[in-house]
Amino acid sequence: MLVDTHCHLDFADFEAERDEIVSRAHQAGVAQMVTISTRVRKLDGLLAITQKYPSVFCSVGTHPNNADEELDIQTEDLVRLANAHEKIVAIGEAGLDYFYDTQKPEDQQTGFRRHIAAARETRLPLVIHSRSADEDMAAILTEETGKGAFPFILHCFSAGPELAKTGVELGGYISFSGILTFPKSEELREIAKTIPHERLLVETDAPYLAPKRWRGKRNEPSYVVNTAEVLADTIGLSHAEAARITTENAFRLFSKMPRI
């Protein structure tokens, strides 16, 4: 059994065959999926998907690359929505993305801190997007944790070892995507070896970043199996044991999500 802790089933890439995609995930041993919000104003579409598929849950939040679209969304809005819907099991994704020069860093940081406050209040995990922003990310996480701990995931981890170390020290989880399987990701695999087993998660970030076995194709939740296998081989566990550990971690962190 596996849990895909991060996918985007509401994206247009899946519109024509969402039933088949969910079915293939189940057949591959992916029992549950968390489809992640990128805009609060599109939450209704996410909730409709979770209502159709008992095994699919979602988050609520604003992606940093959409930060300026939803600066009016306040912490209390995120908390209210998260508490109102049983299928919302996380906050985010929010964070910092300095790779794309489309959003002001200050707007991203403002939204990020609001999401942190929502995670702290609801005790739901914050799904964090961090790209080309290691220094600022570590500083904000350290500062905000000083105000009160909150659960979080550094999702689709592809940053440096220092951010991974900081994240773990602050109580966070590290989630690996198909990037872990790429031939040139040796440094990332070395980082994976340093993460305590109880803080490891796997994800697809589908439709992006298909793992090596399907490189170049549209990603989908069933493909998380390949990432989990590579993670197991990297850290010296059997495939079954890595699946068990990452699944237990997922349910511990996503504590609002029941086992289906």
Phi, psi and omega in degrees: 000139176225159173238125171275105188278358181201109173213175183228075185289348179275353182290153184300334180304334186254358189306317189281340186217039182297322178302314182293323181294315177296319179297318179296325177298313180298317180296330180277353180099009176269101190282326183218156183222147173244114179266129197259137180285139172242344175214128179299325183289353175253017183298325182302321178295320177296315182297324178298321178294317181293330178288329181284326185241110181303333183274000183249132178237175184213176175241179173223127180171181184238121177298143181301333178284356174243016190304316186289345179284337189227037177292346177278348179284121183258167179305317183296330176294315179297317180296315181300314181294317181298321181283340185276343187232122183293338182275352175275115187241006181202165174251142178113185017271141178223168179152217184226133175225101179263002179290314177266127183269060183246343183229144177292134178306323181293326176293317178299317182292323177298310179297319181301314182294326176295320178294321177300314180299322178293319178295320179297319183285318184275340187067018173271146183293140175269123178273114188255128173259122179224119179220125179055037184216032188304314186295311180293323179298312180299320181295316181292316179300318180294314180298313184290326176296328177297337178275348183146131184296153176211146179285141179205160177234131166272099190277155178046053191296127177214019182270194183271172183296330182292321178292321176300316180297314179298315180302314180294317181298330180272002176097009182275170177250153179244123182249130182254139180251194179299341177304327181302332186271350186290143181305325183272009183263035182298319179298321178294321178295326176294321176297318180302327180293339183268351184276129176305140184303328183284001178243012184265138174224161175234154183203172173253324194059027180302140018270011184265163164059050176302138180294171190310318184301332181236026185306133179093349178262167173294133181280157175206161188305327180299335183286351178299340178302317181295318178297318179296322178295317179294320176300316179301312180297324182293319185259006172078036176242160171290159179300321181294319181291320177296321177297317180297314183295311182293328177291316177299320178298318181299316181287331175293316182285311178275068191293340178279344184274117179283158173281128181267000000 
